[in-house]
Amino acid sequence: MVKEAVHTRAQQLWIKEVNSQPSLRTYRLINTQLQLQLQDYLCQPELSKDDVRGRIQMTKLRVGNNNLKISQGRISRTPIEHRLCVNCDNLMDEVEDEQHVLQKCSVFKDQRQVLFRQVSNVSQGAIDLCVFSDASVLCLLLGVWPKEVQDGLDHRPRSSRNMAKKDIKRQVMRQVKWFVGRVMRRHRVLDEQMKQRRVEVVFVGFDSHPHLSRLLLQVALVPVAQLSVDEELMLMMGSQQ
Ligand SMILES: [Zn+2]
């Protein structure tokens, strides 16, 4: 009885804390029913360095402690609309948050394709990530089993019923950890390369070039490798003033 009351009180305080933290935005998104309990993805035996690396990165993404622009901008107090991804091939005006990096960013397209194929393979066709909603896939990529995917597993084809559900889940989560670990490692490398390539500029006279202005406003530092010849020329002119 006392133990139950203590747990309830602890849970209430924890929920209040979770709801008050901006950095836990993604955590609230994937855990719609906040429960103070050990999460599945933390309980699996980890057989390789990839598993461990992936688990650590998943945790960092879940709690907003990572090197994505959305998290770094919180520290530097950059407005959200300026925390944009600078890695995409087509420089989309997209905030670099967990969802963008894991599900949309073109730089990680190859890793994503491998993940989708591997998840289908290890689940013997029971889980096809292409058919689930973006929200469900995001949950799975961050270690939460969404109802939609659980239902898919419960009603999986006969051909994949020779494998126990818990074994499929374990295999799938290993693939997800591999993916998240690989993506975040590549992201860190790109981040480092970007810092080395950046050229400081003086922000003047770019009003008629909103695309470049956006980049400059974002960080006041521009990744030269992503600029067109014209933009690079303008940048050089700007930097000389
Ligand atoms: Zn991107």
Boltz pocket constraint, residues with backbone or C-beta under 6 A from the ligand:
constraints:
  - pocket:
      binder: B
      contacts: [[A, 85], [A, 86], [A, 87], [A, 88], [A, 100], [A, 104], [A, 105], [A, 106], [A, 107]]
      max_distance: 6.0
